[in-house]
Amino acid sequence: MGIFNFFKKEDSVKKQKKQYLANLFYLAISDGEIHELEQKKINEIREGMGVTESEYNDLISSIMDGSYAKKNNEIMSPSSDDEAWEHLQDLAVLASLDGKIDDNEIEVLKGISDAMGYGQNNKLINGLEAVKETFNSTDVNVKEIKEKFDGILEEDEKRINWEEMEDVGIITHYKGKPFTGIAFSLHENGNVAEEMEMLDGLKHGEQVLYNEDSSVDEVSCYENDLRIGHDENTYCKKINELFEDDKYDLKEFLIKINLLIFLYKSEDEGRDIKQYSESYYDALTSGLTKSMRKLNKFSAKAMKEIYKDDVTLQTDNFATEETSQSSFAKGWILNEMKSAFLFTTLSTSDALKVNFGVDDLRRATIIEFIQMCYKNTYQINSIENNLEWHNFIHNALNEKLTKDVLSVLMDMQFNKKLELLFLLKTLTNATIELVKKSGKNNEEMNSIISHMNDILSNTEKMFQIFPSKAEYDDVYNKYCDEDDRQNK
């Protein structure tokens, strides 16, 4: 199959013709023999190309003795995509001319189609596979076969170079009709530079821009010829270009984004044909904000402001003015408490199972934290003999850590996430102190400490919150105040 490797290169017309005929021959013989009708079809194509019978026979001889494959290990592209598609159409018709569609013929056609850039999953090949069984058991004449394939090919999506199309107003036409399919362009080195999904002559779907080495540069989404947004990687790329330093306050971020939007709008107003939809600017702001959080480029102050102003987080279940960040363990709902308890106990279970004796109060610390939240939520002074509290803990102990638990945690307000991180930080510090007091300095102890540090670090990354020591100290002071208040 080496002769079916396909590369976009310029070569002589004569070599392209020979390769075309070589493909036809290989497909025809792939089922073990060349049928009379198949040979007749090849001869018609050969004569139409101006290739003599003697030249064709020499070509077949070189294919059979292996010398052609050695000299032509790269097949050249037809001069246009239309010609490549017609080539595949001829091959598809040829596969059926002997009265049956053979599996080997389909596999060869898949290889050639894939090499030409049409992939192995297009309507032509799917159509062949769909009618194969019926076709092989039914008498169908050649005319009916041609009509059947013409129908399949007419419906198939096309890949057409922008240079082969023309714009009539805002509608892109191909052969006099609004184009539906994939429009593309090429770099000077022959690699694809752009692919654009089109519908009825308008940009509609995904646009992918490629670098010269074929790596993806940018992905955009269009509706009715207007850009409406980008994919996540493109937003992240834009953030890295706009914000080279590590941390930015919300004001700095918004100034740059508003300036960018102003420039985009100004450019668009000066165009005869607009490129951006009104919704694009909202999508841009939202996408860039999410990417800033993902790349950890917001300062801690900015993160607090974002969570505070995020209306999607302000529901009846979340904290009110009474439960602002000036207090500790306020505003938690039952599902959040259960999720925090499960996440903390199960993620740290390997470290907690090593008991350091009476000084080991780590499990008690987790329970105390949940108790604080519970008592504040239900406005009670004690959980002693409280049946609802005991049922809550009992049920929580019998559940598993699932994606739903993590989703609940991810949807919590900023201050609750910060408090959960404080709990993990406290457990990590307690583990380090217990290991020091134990006097043990072995691989197992080092592994326990490393495990706790990893849990804290990974949770910070999950929340995209990275508190400083001062911020942790601030939470600790609030915890102490709340602990004193509840003890009173």
N, C-alpha and C positions, 0 to 999 in steps of 0.2 A: 504493500500500500504506500510505499515511499513516494511514488509518482503523484500521489494525491495531496501532498503537502502544498499549501497554497499561499503565496506571498504577493503583496502588491508591489510589482516592479514593472518597469517598462522593458519590452523586448520586441523582437521582430514579429510582424504579422504572421509570417510563415510559421514561426515556432508556436505561436498561439493557436493557429489552425491545427497543427499536428497534435498539440496537447488536447484540444477539443475532441479530435477524432480518437485519440488514445482513451479518453474518458468514456466515449461512446462504446468503443470496443470492449473495454474492461467491464463495463456494466452489462453488455450483451452476453459476454462469455461467463459471467459470474455464476450463472445457474448450470454451467457445464457444457453448453452448446450455444451456437448462434443460429437462431431460427431464420428461415428464409425472409420473413417480413422484417425482421430486425436488420438483416444485412441490406435489404432493399432501402430501408429508412436511412441507414448509414451512408449508402451510396448516393442517395438524393442530397444529403447534407454535404457530402464530399464534393459532389459535382457543383453544388451551389457555391462552395468555397473556392472552386477553381483548382482543387487538388486532383492530380491525375491518378488513375488506378495503379500505375506503377509506383508512384510515390507513396500511396496508401499501403500497397503490399510490402514495400520496404519498411514502412513504419511498423506494421504488424509483425514482421520478422524480427525487428529489433526489440519489440516488446516481448515476444515469446522467448528470445534467447537471453533476455535480461539486460542487454546493452543499453536500451532506451532509459531504463530506470537509473542506471549508473550515470548516464550523461545528463539526465534531466531530473535531478532530485528535488527541484523546485518548479512547481507549475505556475505560470504567469497568469495574471488577472486578465480577463477580457477587457476591451478598451472602455467599457462603460458598465454600470450596474444593470442597465436594460439588457445588454448582451449576456451578462452573467446569468440573469434570470431566465432569458430565453434558452440558454444552454441547459439549465436545470429542467426547464419545461420539456425540451427535446429528450433529455435523459428519462424523464418520468413517462413520457409516451412510449419511448423505446422499451421500457421495462415491461410493458403490457402487450406488445405487438405479437408475441409468440403465443398469445391466448392464455397466459397465466402470469401472475405476479409472484416472483420468487423471493423468499426471505433474504437470500444473498444479494439480490439486485437492490432491495430496499436498503440493506446495510451499506452497499457501495454508494448509493445515492446519498445516504446520510453523511458519509465521509466527505463526499464532494461538496455537498450543501454546507456542511460545517466549515470546510476549508474556505469556501467563498464568502463566509460571514453571515450566512442565513441560518446557521444553527441546525440542530437535528430535530427540532420541534417546530415545524412550520406547517401551514395548511396543506401544502403539496404532499409532504411525506405523511402527515396524518390522514390525508384523504386516501393515499395509496393503501395504508394499513387498514383503514376503515372499510374499503371496498374489496380488499384482497380475497377474503373467504368467499363472498358472493360471486366475485368476478371469476375466481378459479373454478367454480362449479356451474357457471352459466355461459351460454353462447352469446357473446357480445361482439358486434362488428367494430371495425376500426373507427368508423365515423362516430359511433356512439361513444367510444373511448375518448376520442379527441374532444367531443362536446363536453363530456363529463369533466375532463381535466381543465378545459378552458373555463368552466364554471368555478372550479376550485381555485385556479390561479387568479381569476378576476377578483375574487373576494379576499385574496391573501394580502397582508400588509406588505408595503414596499419600503425599501431603503433607497432614497434618492439623494444625490448630491445637490446642495443648494444651487450650484452653478448650472444645473440642468433645469431649474425652475425659474419662474418669473412672478413678480408681484403685480397684481391688478388691484390698486388701492391697498387695503390691508389684507387681501386674500391672496395666498400663495397658490399659484397654478402649476400643474404639471400636465403637459400634453393637452392644454386647453381646459382642464378641469381642476376645481379646487382639490388640493392634495390631502390625502389621508394616509398616514404612515410615519416613517422615521426619516426626517431630513438630517443630513450630516455634512460635515466639511472635513478636510484633511490638512494636516501639517505638511510642510515642505518635505519632511522625511517619509511621508506616506502614511503615518499613523493618524488615527481618527482624532480630530480636534474638537468636534462637537457632535452631539446627537440630540435631536429635538423631536418629541412626539407631536404630531400634527393631526388635526381633525377638521375636515371641511375647509382646509386652507388657513386655519388659525393655529397658533401655538396653544396646545392644550394637553397638559400632562407634564412629564419630567424632561428637563433639559440638563444634560451632563456635559461639562466642559473638561477636556483632558489636557494634560501637559504633553510635551513632545515624547516623553518616555512612557506614555499611555497611563500614567497614574491620574487619578481623578483630582481635578483642581477645584471645581465648584458644582453644586447641584442646586437647581432652582425648580420651582413648581409654577405652572401657568394655568390660567383658566380664561378661555375666550381671548387669547392673544395678550393677556396682561399677567405680569408676574405677581404671584400672591405670597411667596415665601421661599425658604431654603430648607435643606435638611440640617440635622444637628451638627454634622461635621463642618459644614460651610459656616454656620454661625460661630462655632469654636474657632475656625480659622480667622474669621473677621475679628473676633475678640483678641486673639493673639497679635493681630496686626495693629489694632487700635490701642491696646493696653499692654505695653511691653513690660511694665513693672509688676511687682507682686500684688500689692494691695491698693484698693481705691475706695474712697468714700462714695456714698450714693450720689452726692452732688456732682462730683467729678465725672462719674459715669454718665449721669443724665445730660450734662453739658455736652459731652462728646457725641452722645447718641442723638440728641436734638439737633446738633450741628450737622451730623451725617444725614438725618432725615431732611433738613432744610436744603442741603446740597442736592439730594436725590429729587426733591420736589421741584427745585429751581431748574434742574436739567430737564426734567420731564415736561415742564410747562413750555420750554423752548423747542420741544420736538413737535413735528407735524403729527406723528403717531405716538401716542403715549405708551410707556412700557410698564408702568406700575399701577396696580389697582389701589384704591383707598385702603383696603384691608391689609395691604402689604406692609404699611408703616407700623400698624399695631402688631402684626406678626413679627416684624423685625425687632421691635422693642422687646417683645416677650421672648423671642428666641435668643437674643443677645443677653438678656437678663439671666435666663436659665443657664446659658453657657458660662457667664461670669461666675455663677454659683458652682457650676460643675468644675470649672478650672480653678476654683478657690482664689479668685482675684478680688473679691469684696473684703473690705475690712470687717472686723467684728461689729463695729458701730453700724455699718451699712446693712449687715445681715439683720440686726435688730430692727432697723427702720423698715426693711423690706417685709419682714414677718408681721410687724405691727400694722403696716398699711395694706397687707394682702387680704382683700375682701373675701377671697376664697377660703380663708382660714377662720373667718369670723362667723361662726354659727352659734346656735343656742347651746351647743355642747361645750363651747370653749369659754375661756375666762372672761369675766366682766371687769368693770373698773375696780371692783373690790379685790379682784384676783390679778392685779397688775404685777409687773416685775419687781415691785417694791416688797413683795412678800414671797414666802417659800411654800411649796406644796399646796397651792390654792388652784381651784378650778379644774382639777382632774376629774374625768368621768370614769365610771366603773370599767369600761372596756379598755381605756388607756392604762389604768392601774394594773389590770390583769395582764395586758401585753407587756408592760414594763417589768412586772414580776417574772413572767415567763422568760422574757429575753435575758434578763440579768441572771437568773438562777441557772438557766440551761446553758447559756454561752460561757459562764464561768465555772460550770460543774466540775471540769477536770481539775481546776485549781482548788476549788472548795472541798473536794473530797479528801485532800490531804489535811488532816486535822492536827493543829498545833497545840491542842490542849485547851485549858480554861481561858487562856488569853485570846483564843480565836473567836472573835465576835463578828465575823464577816457575814454569816447567815442572818444573825440578829440585826445587823445594819440594814440589810435588804428589807426585812420584815418591818423594822422601825420606819423606814422611808415610806413603804406602802401604807402603814398605819397612819402616818401623818397625813398623807393624801386622803385616805378614807375618812378620817375623823373630820377633816376640813370640809369634805364634800357633803357629808351627812350632818355636819354641825353637832357632833357629839364629843363628849369629854373623855370617854373611855370605851374601849372595845371589849372589856371584861364581861363575860356572860352574854355577849352580843351574838345571837344566833346567825344573823345575816353575815357578819364578818367571818365567822367560822365556816359557813357554807361557801363564801367567796374564796377563802384560802384553800379549802378542801377541793373545790372544783378546779381552781387554778393549778394545783399540784398535779392533777390528773390529765392536764392538757399537754399538747406538744407545740414546739416552735414551728409555725407555718408562715407562709407568705402573707396570710391575712394579718398575722400579728405584726409583721414588719410594716405592712401598709398602714396599720393604725398608728404606729410610732412615727412613720414618715409624715403623716397628716397632722401631727400635733403642732401646737404653737411653739414658737422659738423658746420661750422661757421653760416650757416643760422638757423640751429636748436638752436644754442646758442643765436642768436639774438631774435628768437621767445620766448625762455625761459626768456630772459631779458625783453621782452615786458610784459610777464605774471608776472614777478617779480615786474616790475614797477607798474602794475595795482594792484597787491596785496598790495604793500606798500602804494599806494595812497588810497586804500580802508581803510586800518588800520588808516591812518592819518585822513581821513574824519570822521570815526567813533569817533575818539578821540575828534576832534573839535566839533562834534555834541553834545557832552556831554551825549549821550545816552549810557547806559550800560545795555542793556536788552538782552533777549534771541534771539530776531531777529537780533540785531547787531552782537552778538557773532556768530550766524549762518552764517552771511554774510562773516565774516572774516575766519571762518573755511572752508567755501565753496571755497573761493579764495585760501587758503593754500592747499586744497586738489587738486584743478586744477593744481597748479604749481607742487606739488609733483607727481601727476599721470603722468603729461607730462614729467617730468624728468625720471620717470620709463619707460615710453613708448619709449623715445629716448635713454634710458640707458646713460644719461649724467647728472652728478650731480655737477654743478659748485660750487666752493668755493666762499666766499665773495670777495676774491681778483680777481677772474675771472669775477664775475659780475661787479666789479668796473672797470676792464679793458674794458669791453664792454661799460660801461657807458661813459668812457672817449672818446672812439671812436664815440659813439653816439653824444656827445657834439661837437666833432670836425666836424662831418658831418653836424650837425644842423647849426653850425656857417658858414660852407662853403656854404650850400644851401641858408642860409639867406642873405649872401653877394650877 
